[in-house]
Amino acid sequence: MSETLPHKLRSDARDNRNRILAAARSLYAERGLEVTMRDVARRAGVGPATLYRRFPTRQALLDAVFADELRACEKIVDDGCADPDPWRGFSSVIERISVLNVGNQGFVDAFMAEKPRDSFTEHRTAALAKLTDLARRAKADGRLRRDFVIDDLVLVLLAGRGLAATPAARTVPAARRFAALAIDAFRSSEANDRLPHGTVVPSYLVSRRFDG
């Protein structure tokens, strides 16, 4: 009996944690970061005390919920940067990130927040630095428009948040079409009109400028 009880307690704790994470993922994906800890506990079918034992703070829950998305985002950026064809790598990042983000409104909100936790800030800074270099190579290759700045890529990510309003069955096709339109807009062409000057995204999102 004494051996069975601790095993059952460990099993119950694991089940509670898994239910909490599943509930949080679902709610954050549907509604973004406006979800409260009480909402998560209610969806998971556990009491607030159980939730806070597993995740003492809201940020601890966010870190656990979005760990997979952060890893996936990092891999997408690294894969694109590793492509020997910089334009193809740049285009693949736009498409894959668009598809990843459309499925989780909460992750996009957390990633783009003005004061996110350090893990999000560090990831965002590293990703934009890598993409800045990738864009520079694609521009030098003659296939990315000359007046592109890294703000433009951030603007596409911000605009893509609106796709969350698309019916669930159409979100991925919509994200791919949106990405294709963005890629076409970034493509170098003699028909390109000069883009308007001026900062178009909040300065906190772009800590390293693209200087051509």
C-alpha positions in Angstrom: 0.0 0.0 0.0 2.8 2.4 0.9 4.5 1.8 -2.5 1.2 2.0 -4.5 0.1 5.4 -3.0 3.2 7.4 -4.0 3.0 6.0 -7.5 -0.6 6.9 -7.7 0.2 10.4 -6.5 2.9 10.8 -9.1 0.5 9.5 -11.8 -2.2 12.0 -10.7 0.2 14.9 -10.7 1.4 14.0 -14.2 -2.1 13.7 -15.5 -3.1 17.0 -13.9 -0.1 18.7 -15.5 -0.9 17.2 -18.9 -4.5 18.4 -18.7 -3.4 21.9 -17.7 -1.0 22.1 -20.6 -3.5 20.8 -23.1 -6.2 23.2 -21.8 -3.8 26.2 -21.9 -2.6 25.4 -25.4 -6.2 25.2 -26.6 -7.3 28.4 -24.9 -4.2 30.5 -25.9 -4.5 29.3 -29.5 -8.2 30.3 -29.6 -8.1 33.5 -27.6 -4.6 34.8 -27.3 -3.1 36.0 -24.0 -6.3 37.4 -22.6 -6.9 34.0 -21.1 -6.7 33.9 -17.3 -5.3 31.2 -15.0 -8.9 30.6 -13.8 -10.0 30.0 -17.4 -7.2 27.4 -17.8 -8.1 25.7 -14.5 -11.8 25.5 -15.5 -11.0 24.1 -19.0 -8.6 21.6 -17.5 -11.1 20.5 -14.8 -8.8 21.2 -11.9 -8.9 23.6 -9.0 -6.8 26.8 -8.9 -4.7 25.3 -6.1 -3.7 22.4 -8.3 -2.9 24.7 -11.2 -0.7 26.9 -9.1 1.1 23.9 -7.6 2.1 22.8 -11.1 2.7 26.4 -12.4 3.3 29.0 -9.7 3.1 31.9 -12.1 1.3 32.7 -15.3 4.7 33.1 -17.0 5.8 29.6 -15.9 2.7 28.3 -17.7 3.4 30.4 -20.8 7.0 29.1 -21.0 5.8 25.5 -20.8 3.0 25.9 -23.2 5.0 27.7 -25.9 8.3 25.7 -25.6 7.4 23.6 -28.7 6.5 26.7 -30.7 9.8 28.4 -29.8 11.8 25.3 -30.9 9.8 25.0 -34.1 10.3 28.7 -34.9 14.0 28.4 -34.2 14.3 25.4 -36.6 12.4 27.2 -39.3 14.8 30.2 -39.2 17.9 28.0 -39.0 16.7 25.8 -41.9 16.1 28.9 -44.0 19.5 30.4 -43.2 21.2 27.1 -44.0 19.7 27.0 -47.5 22.5 27.7 -50.0 20.0 29.7 -52.1 19.3 32.7 -49.9 16.1 33.7 -51.7 14.6 30.2 -51.4 15.6 30.1 -47.7 14.1 33.6 -47.1 10.8 32.5 -48.9 10.6 29.3 -46.9 10.9 31.1 -43.6 8.0 33.4 -44.5 5.7 30.5 -45.6 6.6 28.2 -42.7 6.4 30.9 -40.0 3.0 32.1 -41.4 1.6 28.5 -41.2 3.1 28.0 -37.7 1.7 31.3 -36.3 -1.8 31.0 -37.8 -2.5 28.0 -35.5 -1.6 29.8 -32.3 -2.7 33.4 -31.6 -1.3 33.3 -28.1 2.2 32.4 -29.3 2.2 35.3 -31.7 1.0 37.7 -29.0 3.7 36.4 -26.6 6.4 36.6 -29.3 5.5 40.1 -30.3 4.8 41.5 -26.8 6.6 44.7 -25.7 7.7 43.2 -22.5 7.9 39.4 -23.0 9.8 37.1 -20.7 13.6 36.8 -21.4 13.2 33.6 -23.3 11.0 35.3 -25.9 13.1 38.4 -26.1 16.3 36.4 -26.6 14.7 34.2 -29.3 13.2 37.2 -31.1 16.5 39.1 -31.1 18.4 36.1 -32.3 15.9 35.2 -35.0 15.8 38.7 -36.4 19.6 38.9 -36.4 19.8 35.7 -38.4 17.0 36.8 -40.8 18.7 40.2 -41.3 21.8 38.4 -42.5 19.7 36.1 -44.7 17.9 39.0 -46.2 21.2 40.8 -46.9 22.4 37.7 -48.8 19.2 37.5 -50.8 19.4 41.1 -51.7 23.1 40.7 -52.8 21.9 37.8 -54.9 19.6 40.2 -56.7 16.3 38.5 -55.9 15.1 40.5 -52.9 14.0 44.0 -53.6 16.6 46.7 -52.8 14.5 48.8 -50.5 13.6 45.9 -48.2 14.2 46.5 -44.5 13.8 43.9 -41.7 10.8 46.0 -40.4 8.9 44.7 -43.5 9.2 41.1 -42.4 8.0 42.0 -38.9 5.1 43.9 -40.5 4.1 40.7 -42.4 4.2 38.7 -39.1 2.0 41.3 -37.4 -0.4 41.4 -40.3 -0.7 37.6 -40.3 -2.3 37.7 -36.8 -5.5 38.7 -38.6 -5.7 35.2 -40.1 -6.7 33.9 -36.8 -10.3 35.1 -37.6 -10.4 32.7 -40.6 -12.6 29.6 -40.1 -10.4 26.8 -38.7 -10.6 24.6 -41.8 -9.2 27.4 -43.9 -6.5 28.8 -41.7 -3.6 26.9 -43.2 -4.6 27.5 -46.9 -5.1 31.2 -46.0 -1.7 31.4 -44.3 0.0 29.9 -47.4 -1.8 32.3 -49.8 -0.9 35.2 -47.5 2.7 34.1 -47.5 2.8 33.7 -51.3 1.5 37.3 -51.7 4.1 38.6 -49.2 6.9 36.7 -51.0 5.8 38.1 -54.3 5.8 41.6 -52.9 9.4 41.1 -51.6 10.7 39.8 -54.9 13.0 42.1 -56.8 11.5 43.4 -60.1 11.9 46.3 -62.4 8.2 46.9 -61.8 8.7 47.5 -58.1 7.5 50.9 -56.9 9.6 52.5 -54.2 8.2 51.8 -50.8 7.3 54.7 -48.5 10.0 55.8 -46.0 9.5 55.7 -42.2 9.4 53.3 -39.4 6.4 51.0 -39.7 6.7 48.8 -36.6 7.3 49.6 -32.9 11.0 50.1 -32.2 11.1 47.5 -29.5 10.4 44.7 -32.0 13.5 45.5 -34.2 16.6 46.0 -32.1 19.0 45.6 -35.0 18.5 47.7 -38.1 18.8 46.3 -41.7 21.4 48.6 -43.3 21.5 47.1 -46.8 
